[in-house]
């Protein structure tokens, strides 16, 4: 357990230029007006890049992407006018409703202005918003409800929409009314808004544009027939069986030109429900950004969290999950809680979940992207009997010739009907400490198009690139896998020395491999912590040292990025699947089967090569 530091020094929250930004609005007759070219995104990004403001890795990556869009995007462009419009609406017409600031106009912090500008600032040539869904996960007491209310009211009266239907929803009625009541109180504190809208017992109406703002819940009589312009889903970490409600509201937006789904929450304790599903979507989005794959460019994910659970012990990290700490959120209160947790570790799980968005879950990502990423490639020149290693250096290819491989070790992970199946061959060559990897993946033809469309994973591109094959029918024919291993022997002249095989694998497939390669080739591997722990730790080190050349395969890289681990009390780790069927790790399991078998016979193997 590390030393507890309760006094942050790395983020000067007392400096208004840090909290609210250097660009000040012009104030005339109490009205705040920002310069026409004001861009809070770039100002916030400058703070992030310079280290003045700390953010989580996910927030960093999202803003890195957003800044690229500002520089140029074919279909969409950034409009300072549209971005500043919502910011000026918030600061001129919306008021605080509680506490010592009650009745005073809102003054947004820089991170809030950058958030709003990112959501509203990107438009197409017709003026319609690019982004139709935004997910904000942030520590509690950072002003989520205030932002939600501002965005609901903006959608109701200032978004230029005819007949806007705006909703605050949850699975329970009292929960759905939290944001709605905040918006209602905000209206009552604002003379300008009181003139334009009427607050009734169960709805807020804007007669000039036939708009309505209501609180709805899935326990209501009916949610059919909605024509949603803006919907706020707040604290959806509490939702049980929340997917149905989410789908109803999302379907209700389809008739609008520029609808907006706003999802704000802290982390929670309810597992395998809508929170985990959306969080997994975010992780897939960020992985696809790194890998250069297609992303959902209509959704923004702002996930303010600690990057590691242990970071809570240093107060300099707290801002990663709490961008409003020291101003919106009281620093002293968090320091007092941290002291109590330090003396009573049983409180830690709930503390890091609510305050720092560390999900209460037994799994965590195995490999950081900088560890798993390796852009080196290789070519097998069978006729010239050489292996050619290719490295990019200073934008030029460096090619180094090595000895040709003669023996390889295989590994197999058999997918179920909806899973990938993967086969791996790894090999070494003399006087080289590099481990080389070839793989092939399969999906059943009956579900291939569905997986491409629903999962938004580029299986079709990988099929074109020869990295994946389709097996006829509704499940993978394991003879296709045997055939691929045979191709490695016949076409590349790499003899299959051993094949690692999950001990619970198909008996039929085992018999097929035995008949093809001989009974001494197959070796069972138990896929658990006892077998996998030490090899996975060794593979981590080798990946970090770039001693595993997997030919820059995007599908294997994606599998590596998906890999999660479970750690037991003895610090043993096991490879596990997440609940999200989109996140495949079959390529990692297949590779580990091969690697474990090679290590088991390392002396014999190296003596042959």
C-alpha positions in Angstrom: 0.0 0.0 0.0 1.5 3.3 -1.1 1.9 6.4 1.0 -1.2 8.6 1.3 -0.8 12.2 -0.1 -3.8 14.4 0.6 -2.4 17.7 -0.6 -2.5 18.2 -4.4 0.2 20.4 -5.9 0.0 19.7 -9.7 -3.1 21.6 -10.6 -3.5 25.2 -9.4 -7.3 25.3 -9.0 -7.0 28.7 -7.3 -6.0 30.2 -10.7 -9.1 31.4 -12.5 -7.2 31.2 -15.8 -6.9 27.5 -15.2 -10.4 26.9 -14.0 -12.3 29.2 -16.4 -9.8 29.7 -19.2 -7.7 32.7 -20.3 -10.3 34.0 -22.8 -12.7 36.3 -21.0 -16.1 37.2 -22.5 -17.1 40.8 -23.1 -19.8 41.9 -20.6 -22.4 44.5 -21.6 -25.5 45.2 -19.5 -24.9 41.9 -17.7 -24.7 39.9 -21.0 -21.6 37.8 -21.6 -20.4 37.6 -25.2 -17.4 35.6 -26.3 -15.2 36.5 -29.3 -16.4 35.1 -32.6 -13.3 32.9 -32.9 -13.3 31.7 -29.3 -12.5 27.9 -29.1 -12.6 26.4 -25.6 -11.6 23.0 -26.9 -8.2 24.2 -28.1 -7.8 26.2 -24.9 -8.5 23.1 -22.8 -6.4 20.9 -25.0 -3.5 23.3 -24.5 -3.8 22.9 -20.7 -3.9 19.1 -21.1 -0.9 18.9 -23.5 1.2 21.2 -21.3 0.4 19.2 -18.2 -1.3 22.1 -16.4 -4.5 20.0 -16.3 -4.5 16.3 -15.7 -7.1 14.1 -17.4 -7.6 10.3 -17.7 -6.2 8.5 -20.7 -9.7 8.2 -22.2 -10.4 11.9 -21.9 -7.0 12.7 -23.4 -7.6 10.4 -26.4 -11.1 11.8 -27.0 -9.9 15.4 -27.1 -6.9 14.4 -29.2 -9.4 13.1 -31.8 -11.6 16.2 -31.5 -8.7 18.5 -32.1 -7.9 16.6 -35.3 -11.5 17.2 -36.4 -11.2 20.9 -35.9 -8.2 21.0 -38.3 -10.3 19.5 -41.1 -13.1 17.0 -41.6 -14.7 16.4 -45.0 -18.3 16.0 -44.0 -18.4 18.1 -40.8 -16.8 21.4 -39.8 -16.3 23.2 -36.5 -18.5 26.3 -36.0 -17.4 28.6 -33.2 -20.7 30.4 -33.5 -22.7 27.3 -32.8 -20.4 26.2 -30.0 -20.4 29.6 -28.3 -24.2 29.9 -28.7 -24.9 27.1 -26.1 -22.1 28.4 -23.8 -23.6 32.0 -23.9 -27.1 30.5 -23.3 -25.9 28.7 -20.2 -24.1 31.8 -18.8 -26.7 34.4 -19.6 -30.0 32.6 -19.0 -29.3 29.8 -16.6 -28.9 30.2 -12.9 -27.8 28.1 -10.0 -30.7 26.8 -7.9 -29.1 25.7 -4.7 -26.5 26.6 -2.1 -24.7 29.9 -1.7 -24.8 30.4 -5.5 -28.6 30.1 -5.8 -30.0 32.7 -8.0 -26.7 33.7 -9.5 -25.9 33.2 -13.2 -23.8 30.2 -14.1 -20.2 30.7 -15.1 -18.9 27.6 -16.8 -15.5 26.1 -16.0 -13.2 25.5 -19.0 -13.7 21.8 -19.0 -17.5 22.3 -19.1 -17.2 24.8 -22.0 -14.9 22.4 -23.9 -17.5 19.6 -23.3 -20.4 21.7 -24.6 -18.4 23.0 -27.6 -17.5 19.5 -28.6 -21.1 18.4 -28.5 -22.7 21.4 -30.3 -19.8 22.9 -32.3 -19.5 20.3 -35.2 -22.1 20.7 -37.9 -22.7 19.8 -41.5 -23.2 22.2 -44.4 -26.9 22.4 -43.6 -26.2 23.3 -40.0 -27.2 20.0 -38.4 -25.2 18.7 -35.5 -22.6 16.0 -36.0 -22.9 14.4 -32.6 -26.1 12.7 -31.6 -25.0 11.0 -28.5 -22.6 12.1 -25.7 -21.5 10.0 -22.7 -20.1 11.7 -19.7 -18.8 9.6 -16.8 -17.5 11.8 -14.0 -17.1 11.6 -10.2 -20.1 12.6 -8.2 -20.6 16.3 -7.2 -18.9 17.7 -10.3 -22.0 19.4 -11.7 -23.5 16.7 -13.9 -27.1 17.6 -13.2 -26.4 21.3 -13.9 -25.0 20.5 -17.3 -27.8 18.1 -18.0 -30.4 20.8 -17.2 -28.7 23.4 -19.3 -28.6 21.0 -22.3 -32.3 20.1 -21.7 -33.4 23.7 -21.6 -31.2 24.6 -24.6 -32.9 21.8 -26.6 -36.3 23.1 -25.5 -36.0 26.8 -26.3 -32.7 27.7 -28.1 -31.8 24.9 -30.5 -34.0 26.1 -33.4 -36.1 22.9 -33.3 -39.8 22.9 -34.1 -41.9 21.1 -31.5 -39.0 19.9 -29.5 -39.8 16.9 -27.2 -37.3 16.8 -24.4 -37.2 14.1 -21.8 -35.3 13.1 -18.6 -35.6 9.3 -18.2 -34.7 6.6 -15.8 -36.0 3.2 -14.8 -37.8 4.7 -11.8 -40.0 7.8 -11.8 -38.3 9.5 -8.8 -34.9 9.1 -10.4 -36.0 10.5 -13.7 -37.4 13.6 -12.0 -34.0 14.7 -10.5 -32.7 16.4 -13.7 -36.3 17.6 -14.6 -36.7 19.3 -11.2 -33.3 20.9 -11.5 -34.3 22.4 -14.8 -37.6 23.5 -13.3 -35.8 25.3 -10.4 -33.3 26.8 -12.9 -36.3 28.3 -14.8 -37.8 29.8 -11.7 -34.4 31.5 -10.9 -34.1 33.0 -14.4 -36.4 35.9 -15.4 -35.5 35.4 -19.1 -36.6 31.8 -19.0 -39.7 32.4 -17.0 -41.0 34.6 -19.8 -40.6 31.9 -22.4 -41.6 28.7 -20.6 -44.3 27.5 -18.2 -43.6 25.1 -15.4 -46.5 22.8 -14.6 -46.7 20.0 -12.1 -45.5 17.3 -14.5 -44.2 19.1 -17.5 -42.5 22.2 -18.7 -43.9 23.9 -21.8 -42.6 26.4 -24.3 -45.6 27.7 -26.2 -43.7 29.7 -28.8 -42.3 26.6 -30.4 -44.7 23.9 -29.1 -42.0 22.4 -27.0 -42.3 20.1 -24.0 -39.9 18.8 -21.3 -41.0 15.8 -19.2 -39.7 13.2 -16.8 -40.4 9.7 -17.9 -39.7 6.2 -16.5 -39.9 2.7 -17.8 -42.5 1.9 -15.1 -44.8 4.4 -16.8 -47.9 3.1 -18.7 -46.4 3.7 -22.2 -43.4 5.1 -23.8 -44.5 4.5 -27.4 -44.9 7.2 -30.0 -42.2 9.5 -28.7 -40.5 11.9 -31.2 -37.5 12.7 -29.2 -35.3 15.8 -29.8 -33.2 15.6 -26.5 -33.2 12.9 -23.9 -31.1 12.9 -20.7 -30.3 9.6 -19.1 -28.8 10.4 -15.7 -27.1 8.0 -13.3 -27.7 5.0 -15.5 -25.2 3.1 -13.4 -28.3 2.4 -11.1 -30.4 1.0 -13.9 -31.4 -2.6 -13.8 -32.5 -4.2 -17.1 -31.8 -0.8 -18.6 -31.3 -1.8 -22.2 -35.0 -1.9 -23.0 -35.5 1.7 -21.8 -32.4 2.9 -23.7 -33.5 1.3 -26.9 -37.0 2.8 -26.7 -35.6 6.3 -26.2 -32.9 5.9 -28.9 -35.5 4.6 -31.4 -37.6 7.7 -30.6 -34.9 10.0 -32.0 -34.9 8.6 -35.5 -37.4 11.1 -37.0 -35.3 14.1 -35.9 -32.6 15.8 -38.0 -30.3 16.5 -35.1 -31.4 14.6 -32.0 -29.2 14.3 -28.9 -28.9 11.5 -26.4 -27.2 12.7 -23.2 -25.9 10.0 -20.9 -24.3 11.2 -17.6 -23.3 9.0 -14.7 -20.8 8.0 -12.1 -19.6 4.4 -12.0 -21.7 1.9 -10.1 -22.0 -1.5 -8.5 -24.6 -3.0 -10.8 -22.7 -5.3 -13.2 -23.6 -6.8 -16.6 -26.2 -4.2 -17.3 -26.5 -1.0 -19.4 -23.5 0.8 -17.7 -21.1 -2.0 -18.5 -22.5 -2.2 -22.0 -21.9 1.5 -22.7 -18.5 1.5 -21.0 -17.5 -1.4 -23.2 -18.7 0.5 -26.3 -16.4 3.4 -25.2 -13.4 1.1 -24.8 -14.0 -0.4 -28.2 -14.3 3.1 -29.6 -10.9 4.1 -28.1 -9.3 0.9 -29.3 -10.6 1.4 -32.8 -9.2 5.0 -32.8 -5.8 3.6 -31.8 -5.9 0.8 -34.4 -7.2 3.0 -37.2 -10.5 1.1 -37.5 -13.9 2.6 -38.2 -15.5 4.4 -35.3 -18.9 5.7 -34.3 -18.3 9.3 -35.2 -21.8 10.4 -34.0 -20.8 9.6 -30.3 -18.5 11.3 -27.9 -17.2 9.6 -24.8 -15.8 11.7 -21.9 -14.7 9.3 -19.2 -13.2 11.1 -16.3 -11.6 8.3 -14.2 -8.5 7.2 -12.5 -6.3 5.2 -14.8 -5.4 2.8 -12.0 -7.1 2.1 -8.7 -4.0 2.8 -6.7 -3.9 6.4 -8.0 -6.4 7.5 -5.4 -3.7 7.6 -2.7 -2.1 10.6 -4.4 -4.4 13.7 -4.4 -2.6 15.0 -7.5 -4.5 12.3 -9.5 -8.0 13.2 -8.2 -8.7 15.7 -10.9 -8.6 12.9 -13.5 -12.0 11.8 -12.2 -13.1 15.1 -10.7 -12.5 18.0 -13.1 -14.4 20.3 -10.8 -12.4 19.6 -7.7 -11.6 22.6 -5.6 -14.4 24.7 -7.1 -17.5 22.7 -7.9 -16.5 19.8 -5.7 -15.2 20.6 -2.2 -11.6 19.3 -1.8 -11.7 19.2 1.9 -14.6 16.8 1.9 -12.8 14.4 -0.4 -9.6 14.6 1.8 -11.7 13.7 4.9 -13.1 10.6 3.1 -9.7 9.6 2.0 -8.4 9.7 5.6 -11.3 7.4 6.7 -10.6 4.9 3.9 -6.9 4.9 4.7 -7.8 3.7 8.3 -10.6 1.4 7.2 -9.7 -0.4 3.9 -13.2 -2.0 3.8 -14.5 1.4 2.6 -12.1 1.5 -0.3 -14.3 -0.3 -2.9 -17.2 2.0 -2.6 -14.9 5.1 -2.3 -13.0 4.5 -5.5 -16.2 3.6 -7.4 -18.2 6.7 -6.5 -15.4 9.3 -6.3 -13.0 8.1 -8.9 -15.1 5.9 -11.3 -13.2 2.7 -10.7 -15.9 0.1 -11.6 -16.6 -2.5 -8.9 -15.4 -5.4 -11.0 -12.9 -8.2 -10.7 -11.4 -7.7 -14.2 -9.1 -5.1 -15.7 -7.3 -4.6 -19.0 -4.2 -6.6 -19.4 -2.2 -4.6 -21.9 -1.7 -0.9 -22.4 -1.7 0.0 -26.1 1.9 1.2 -25.9 2.9 -2.3 -24.7 0.9 -4.4 -27.3 1.5 -2.2 -30.3 4.2 -3.4 -32.7 4.3 -2.2 -36.3 7.2 -4.4 -37.3 6.4 -6.9 -40.1 8.0 -9.9 -41.7 7.9 -11.7 -45.1 8.5 -15.4 -45.6 10.6 -15.9 -48.8 10.3 -19.7 -49.3 12.2 -19.7 -52.6 15.1 -17.6 -51.3 15.0 -19.5 -48.0 15.0 -16.3 -45.9 12.8 -14.4 -43.5 12.8 -10.7 -44.1 12.1 -8.4 -41.1 10.6 -5.0 -42.0 10.8 -2.0 -39.6 9.7 1.6 -40.3 12.4 4.0 -39.3 12.3 7.7 -40.2 9.5 7.0 -42.6 11.6 4.5 -44.5 11.6 0.7 -44.5 14.5 -1.1 -43.0 14.7 -4.7 -44.2 16.9 -7.3 -42.5 17.3 -10.8 -43.7 17.2 -13.7 -41.3 17.4 -17.5 -41.5 14.2 -19.2 -42.8 12.1 -20.9 -40.1 11.8 -24.7 -40.3 9.7 -25.6 -37.2 6.6 -24.0 -35.7 4.3 -24.6 -32.7 0.6 -24.2 -33.1 -2.2 -23.1 -30.8 -6.0 -23.3 -31.3 -9.0 -21.6 -29.6 -12.3 -22.9 -30.8 -15.1 -20.4 -30.8 -18.8 -21.1 -30.1 -21.4 -20.4 -32.8 -21.1 -16.6 -32.4 -17.4 -16.5 -31.5 -14.3 -16.2 -33.5 -12.1 -19.3 -34.0 -8.4 -18.7 -34.1 -5.4 -20.8 -35.1 -1.8 -19.6 -34.4 1.7 -20.8 -35.4 4.7 -19.3 -33.7 8.3 -19.9 -34.6 11.9 -18.8 -34.0 14.9 -18.7 -36.2 18.6 -19.2 -35.3 20.6 -16.3 -33.7 17.4 -14.2 -33.1 15.5 -13.6 -29.9 12.3 -12.6 -31.8 9.2 -14.7 -31.6 7.3 -14.6 -35.0 3.6 -15.2 -35.2 1.1 -16.2 -38.0 -2.6 -16.5 -37.4 -5.9 -17.2 -39.1 -9.4 -16.4 -37.9 -12.8 -17.8 -38.8 -16.4 -16.8 -38.5 -19.5 -18.8 -39.7 -20.9 -17.5 -43.0 -24.5 -17.5 -41.5 -23.7 -14.8 -39.0 -20.8 -12.9 -40.8 -22.9 -10.0 -42.3 -24.8 -9.6 -39.0 -21.5 -9.5 -37.0 -20.1 -6.8 -39.3 -23.3 -4.6 -39.2 -24.2 -5.0 -35.5 -20.7 -5.2 -33.9 -19.2 -2.4 -36.1 -16.0 -4.4 -36.2 -14.2 -4.5 -39.6 -14.4 -8.2 -40.2 -15.2 -7.6 -43.8 -11.9 -5.6 -44.3 -10.0 -8.4 -42.5 -11.6 -10.9 -44.8 -10.4 -8.9 -47.8 -6.9 -8.7 -46.3 -6.7 -12.5 -45.9 -6.5 -12.3 -42.1 -9.9 -14.0 -41.7 -11.9 -16.7 -43.5 -15.6 -17.6 -43.6 -16.6 -21.1 -42.8 -19.8 -22.3 -44.4 -22.9 -22.8 -42.3 -23.8 -21.5 -38.8 -20.7 -22.7 -37.0 -17.0 -23.0 -37.9 -16.0 -26.3 -39.6 -13.0 -27.4 -37.7 -11.6 -29.1 -40.8 -11.0 -25.6 -42.1 -8.6 -25.1 -39.2 -6.8 -28.4 -39.8 -6.5 -27.4 -43.5 -4.9 -24.1 -42.5 -2.2 -25.8 -40.4 -1.6 -28.1 -43.4 -1.1 -25.0 -45.6 1.6 -23.7 -43.2 3.4 -27.0 -43.7 2.9 -27.4 -47.4 3.0 -23.8 -48.7 5.5 -22.3 -46.3 7.5 -25.4 -45.5 7.2 -24.9 -41.7 6.8 -28.2 -40.0 4.3 -28.2 -37.2 6.2 -29.6 -34.2 3.4 -29.3 -31.6 -0.1 -27.9 -31.3 -1.5 -26.5 -28.0 -5.1 -27.5 -27.5 -7.6 -26.5 -24.9 -8.2 -29.6 -22.8 -12.0 -29.0 -23.0 -11.9 -28.7 -26.8 -13.9 -30.8 -29.3 -13.0 -34.5 -29.3 -13.9 -34.6 -33.0 -11.4 -31.8 -33.8 -8.7 -33.5 -31.6 -9.1 -36.7 -33.6 -8.9 -34.8 -36.9 -5.6 -33.2 -35.8 -4.2 -36.5 -34.6 -5.0 -38.2 -37.9 -3.4 -35.3 -39.9 -0.3 -34.6 -37.8 0.2 -37.7 -35.6 -0.8 -38.5 -32.1 2.4 -37.0 -30.5 1.7 -33.5 -31.8 -1.4 -32.5 -29.8 -0.8 -31.3 -26.3 -3.5 -30.3 -23.9 -3.4 -26.8 -22.2 -5.6 -26.0 -19.2 -6.7 -22.4 -19.7 -6.7 -21.1 -16.2 -4.6 -19.0 -13.8 -2.4 -22.0 -12.7 -1.3 -22.6 -16.3 -1.5 -19.0 -17.8 -0.2 -16.7 -15.0 3.6 -17.0 -15.4 3.4 -17.3 -19.2 1.2 -14.2 -19.5 3.6 -12.2 -17.3 6.5 -13.3 -19.5 4.5 -12.5 -22.7 3.8 -9.0 -21.3 7.5 -8.4 -20.9 8.2 -9.7 -24.4 5.5 -7.5 -26.0 6.8 -4.5 -24.1 10.3 -5.2 -25.4 8.9 -5.6 -29.0 10.2 -9.2 -29.1 7.0 -10.6 -30.5 6.6 -9.8 -34.2 2.9 -10.5 -35.2 3.3 -8.9 -38.6 1.4 -5.8 -37.4 -1.9 -7.8 -37.7 -4.8 -5.5 -36.9 -7.1 -8.4 -35.9 -4.5 -9.8 -33.4 -3.8 -6.3 -32.2 -7.5 -5.8 -31.6 -7.7 -9.1 -29.7 -4.7 -8.1 -27.5 -6.4 -4.8 -26.8 -9.6 -6.6 -25.7 -7.8 -9.0 -23.3 -8.8 -8.7 -19.7 -7.4 -10.4 -16.6 -8.5 -11.6 -13.2 -6.0 -11.5 -10.4 -6.3 -13.8 -7.4 -5.0 -13.2 -3.8 -1.6 -14.8 -4.7 -1.1 -12.4 -7.6 -1.8 -15.1 -10.2 -3.5 -13.8 -13.3 -5.9 -15.5 -15.7 -7.1 -14.5 -19.1 -10.9 -13.8 -19.0 -13.6 -12.8 -21.4 -15.7 -9.7 -20.7 -19.5 -9.8 -20.8 -19.5 -8.0 -24.2 -19.7 -10.4 -27.1 -18.1 -7.8 -29.4 -14.8 -8.0 -27.5 -13.0 -11.1 -28.8 -9.9 -12.6 -27.2 -9.8 -15.8 -29.1 -6.5 -14.8 -30.9 -4.9 -14.2 -27.5 -6.0 -17.6 -26.1 -4.8 -19.3 -29.3 -1.4 -17.5 -29.0 -1.0 -18.4 -25.4 -1.8 -22.1 -26.1 1.1 -22.1 -28.6 3.4 -20.1 -26.4 2.9 -22.3 -23.4 3.6 -25.5 -25.4 6.7 -24.0 -27.0 8.0 -23.1 -23.5 7.3 -26.6 -22.2 9.5 -28.0 -25.0 11.9 -25.1 -25.3 15.2 -27.0 -25.2 14.0 -29.6 -27.7 12.6 -26.9 -30.0 15.6 -24.7 -30.0 17.9 -27.7 -30.6 16.0 -28.4 -33.8 16.1 -24.9 -35.3 
